[in-house]
């Protein structure tokens, strides 16, 4: 096993668990890089999502249509009511993948990908980068994928079916007890990549 992914319904706490696991790993000296997807709220309502790097850089992933501000003539990528800002997402996320093999040789590093979902999968360079990282010996991935629903997402199903991936299904019932199991699984993965 080399990678750990969390799955479960939207809003169940996957990102929170990934963040807590990263904090625990970083506190013990593990190098953690990558990004999270954060909800953006205005006036109590969700208006979109941002990509936030582990080091705190932030960029727009999507906004609801009435505040998206898409340029005329630019191709529009949508998921439900959200318009995906592909250039903004790629500008922040793609360099993170290029940096994986640097800084300390890359071995023993955890790379966070939260998440591999419909919005992110509009980016072909992102798909290629994820595949390369899954096959790389430089780091272990701690990521999130959506639960199967509707038409299967090719890359998500590839991740789910890989023999070197352990998938934890997060639910409201188990989310408060999974943290230590996730951290232990990631540590096991790191021992396998050293």
N, C-alpha and C positions, 0 to 999 in steps of 0.2 A: 504494500500500500504506500502511495506516495502523496496523495492529495485528499483533502477533506472538504466536502460540500454539505451545506445545509439546504433543505427544501421544506416547504410547508406553505400554507395559504398566506396571502398578503396580510400584513399587519400582525402576524403571529409573534414576531420578535427575532427574526433571523439576523437582521443587521445588528441589533443590540447584542445578541450572543456572539457574533463575530467580533464586535468591538471589545467586549469583555474578555474574550479569548486572546485577542491581540494585546490587550493591556497586561494580562497575566504572563504571556510569552515574553513581551518586551521587558517586563520587570525582572525576568530571569535571564536577561541578556541576549535573547533571540532577536535578530534583525527582522523587522516587520516593515514591509512596503506595500504599496498598492492603493486601492480606493474603495470608498463606500458610496452608496446611493442614499441621499438624505431627502426626506420630504421637505417641501417649502410651503409654509402656511402664511396666509395674510388674513387678518380679521377672523381667525378661527376656521378658515376653510383652506383645504389643500389646493394650491395653485400650480404645483409642479414638483420637479425633482432636480436636485443638484448632484454633481459628482464632487466628492470631497476626498482629497488624498489623505493618507495616514499622517502626513506632515502638516496638514491643515489648509492646503491650497484648495480653492473652490471654483467651480465652473458650472454653468447651466447645462442640464441634461434635457429638460422639457418644461413647458408651461402650458396651461390651458389655452385654448385657441384665442380667446378674447384679449389675452395679454402676451401672446407669444412673440409678436413683432417680427414675423417672417417677411423677408424681402420679396418683392414681386419678381417673378422669373426664377426664383430659387425653388428647387424641388422640395416638396413638403412631405415629411415622414410623420405619420400619426399613429398613436395607439389610443383608442378610445377618444376622449376629449383632449388628449395631450399632443402637442406638436413637439417633435424631437428636434433639438438643436445639435445636429450631427457635427458641424465644424467645431463647436465649443466642446463637445464631449471628446472628440478625437484629439483636439489640441492639448487637453489636460491628461487624458488616459494613455494615449499611445506612447509618449516618451517614458512613462513608467515601465512599460514592457521592455523598452530598449535598455533600461538601466539595470535590469535584473542581474545580468552577468557581471556587473561592475561592483565596486565597493566590497572588499573582502573576498573577492573570488566568487561570491554568490552562493557558495555552498552553505547549507545550514540556515537559509533565509526563508521566511514565510512571505508569500506574495498574496495579498488580499484582492479578490475580484468579487465585489458585491454590487451588481449582480450580473449574471449572464441571462438577460431577459429580452423581451421583445424590442424594447427601445434600443438597447445596446447592439442588438443583432442586425440593425439597419447598416451598421458599419462593417464593410468587408475587411478593412485593415484590422479591426478589433477581432473579428473571427479568426483571421490568420495568426494574430498575436497570441490569442488564447490557445490555439492548437499548438503553436510552437512552444509555449510555456508548459503545456501539459506534457509534451514530449521531451522537455529539457531536463538536464540533470542538475541545473543550477539552483532550483528552489522547489519548495512544496507550496501548493496553492491551498488557501483557505478561502472558500467562496460560497456563493449562494446561487441556487437555480430555482425556477418556479416549479410548482407541482404541475403534472401533466393536466392540461385542460384544453379542449378544442384541438386544433391542428397541431401536431407535434412540431417542436422547434428542433431542427436538425442538430445543431451544436449541443443543445441541452441534452438531447437523447444520447449523443455520443459520450458526453461527460457521465451521464447516469449509468451507461453500460460498460464503462471502462473497468478493467480488472484492478487497476492501480488507484481507484477512487473509493473512498468510504463515504456513504451518504447517510446523514442523520436527518430523520423527518421530525421537524419541530412542530409541537402542538401546544395549545394553551395548558394542557395537563402536564407536559414534560419539560417545558421551556426553562423552568426554574431549577431543574436538577441535571440538565445536560451539560452545563459549562465544563465541569471537571472531565467528563468523558471526551468532549471535543478537544480540550487542551491536551489530554493524554494521547489522543489519536494523532494530533499534529506533532507532538513530541516523538511519537513512534515513527511518523513519516520522516522527520528530520534525521533520526538515527539511521534510517534507511538510505538517505541521500548523502551522508558524510563518507 
